[in-house]
C-alpha cells in the first residue's frame, strides 16, 4: 500500500491520480467498505510488447467471428461491465474518478462488439509510452481475450514500451505475461516516459 503526503481525499483528483499511476501505483476499493487504497507491489506483471503470445485457438476464433473492435467508444459501458461481478474493487467513487481522468485524455478502452452489442473489452490508463491495464470482461466467449490482442497490436503500432497488468493470472500467462521486480518495472517506466506516445 502507498504511503503518501497527500490527503487521501485528494488522491482521486485527476492530476494526483496520474502522478500516482506514473509512479507505478494503482487504486482498488475495498469490497466491503468501499475505501480506496493505492497499491505498489514489489513484484509486477507485464506482457512484453516485443514478445507476447497470440494463442492459436484465439486467432482461429477471431478469424471466424464477426467481432468488431472499437477504441474509446463507450467507456461507461466498459467500466460497468468490468464492475458487474459478485465481488468488485471498482466502486462508484472510483468510476467517477476515472470519468474525470478520462476527460484529461488518460483513460482508454478497447471494446469488442458483435451485431451492434458490446460483448466484452478492457480499459486502462495511458501515460507516455506506458499503458496500465486495469480490468476486462466478457459477455461472450473470447471477447475480452480478443480485445487484449487488439490492445497489444495497437500499443506496438504506437511504439509503446510497457503494458502493465499488475498481477499474474493463468489467463494472462497464455499471452506471455511475466513477473518482474519493481526496480526493473521502474526502469521500463523511465524508458516509456522518454517517448511521446499517443494512444
N, C-alpha and C positions, 0 to 999 in steps of 0.2 A: 504494500500500500504506500501511496505517496505522502510524504510529509512536505508541506509547502507553506510558505509565509502568507499566501493568500487566505483571506477569509473564505470559508467553504461556500458561503452564499455567492461568492464571485467566481467560483470555479466553472460555472456554466455560461459565463459571458463569452461570446464568440472569440474575442481576442485572447482570452485566457485559455479557452478550450484548445485553440490551435497551438498555443505555446506549449501546453502540456502534451498534446499529441506529438508535436515536433521533438519533444524531449524523450519520447518513447513510452509515454503513459497512455492509458485508456480507461474510460469510465464504465462502471457497472452498478446498477441499482440492486440493492438487497431485495430478494424476492418477497420477504415478509414485511420489512419496514419501509421499503421504498427509498431508503437512504442511499445516496450516490457516493461511491468512493472511487478514487483513481488508483490504478494498479500499474506496477512496473516490474514484471517478473525477471528474475536473474537469468532464466533461460527463455529464449524467444523462438517462435516458429516462423519460418519464412518459406515461400515457394520460390526457388531460384528462377528468375525470369529467363536466364540463359540455359536452364537445364530442367525444365519441367516435363512432366509426363502427360501425354494425351492418351488416355485409355482407349484401346482399340474398340471395345464394345460401345463406348460412348461415341466415338467417331462414327460408327455404323448407325447408331441411334439418331444422331443429329442429321446424318445424310438422308435417312428415310422419313424423318419427321417433317412437319411443316411449321417448325418453330420460327418465330420472328423475333429478332433481338433489337431492343431499343436501349439507348443510353439517356439517363436523366429525364425520363418522360413522366414518371409518376412516383416520386419519392414517397409520398404519404402511403400509397398502397403497398409499396415495398416494405417500409419500416413496420407498418401494421401487420403485414404478413409475417415478418420475422418475429414480431412480438406475440403473435397468435399461437401460443402453446401453453401447456398447463403451468409450467414454471418458466418465468422470463426475467432477464435482467434489464429489459428495455421498458422502462417506466414511462408514464405520460409526461413526467417532468423532463426526462431525457429526450423524448421525441420532440418536445417543444424546443429544447436547446439545439437539437440537430436541425430543426427548421430554420432557426436563426443563423446557424453556422452555414447552412445551405445558401442563404441569402448573400453570404460573403464569398460564395463560389468554391467552398471546400468539400462539400458533400456530393457524392456521385453515386449513381445506380447503374447496374447492368440488369436488364429486365428480359425475361423470356415470355413471349406472348404466343397464343395459338387461337386461331379463329376469333380474333378480337378480344380475347380474355387474357388477363395476366395469370400465368400459371407458375411463376417462380422468379427468383432473382436474388440479387445481393446489393448491399450498399457499403460504402466505406468513405474514408477521408483522404483527400489528396493534398500533399504539400511538397513542393519541389518535385523531385524525382522519386518520391516515396508514396505508396498507397497503403493505407492502413485498413485492411478488410475488417468489417465489424460483424456482419451476420448475413445469413442466407436462408431461403426457404423454398419448398416445392409444394405445389398442389397436384403435380403430375410427375410421373417417373422421369428422372434425368433432367428436369427443368433447371434446378439450381446448379447441377454439375455443368450443364451446357453454358450457363451464364458465367461460371468460373472460367471455363475455357475461353470464352469471348473476352473476359477481362484480361486474362494472360496474354492473349493475342494483341489486344488493344494497348496494354502497357508496353509491350515490346515495340509496337509501331510508334509509340510516342516517346521512346527512349528512356523509360523509367528504369530505376536501379533496384528498387526494393518493393516486394509485395509481402507485407506483414500479415500473418493470420493468427497471431497471438499464441495459441496453444495447439499442440499436436493432437490429431484425431486420426482414426483409420480412414475416415472419409477424405481427409486432406492428404494423407500419406500416398494414396493412389495417384495423386497429381505430382508427387515428388517432394512434398513438404519435408523440411529438415529442421532440427533444433540446433540453435547456435547460442553462444554465450551473449550476455547483454553487451559486453565490450565489443564483440565482433559486430553485433547488431548496430551499435552506436557508430562504429567505423563506416558501415554501409550507409547509415543515415547521413553522415557528413559528406560522402560522395554524392548521395542523392540530392542534397541541398545545394550542391555546386552546379546543378543543372536547372535550366529554366524550362521545365516540362509543363505542358498544358494538357490536362486530361481531355 
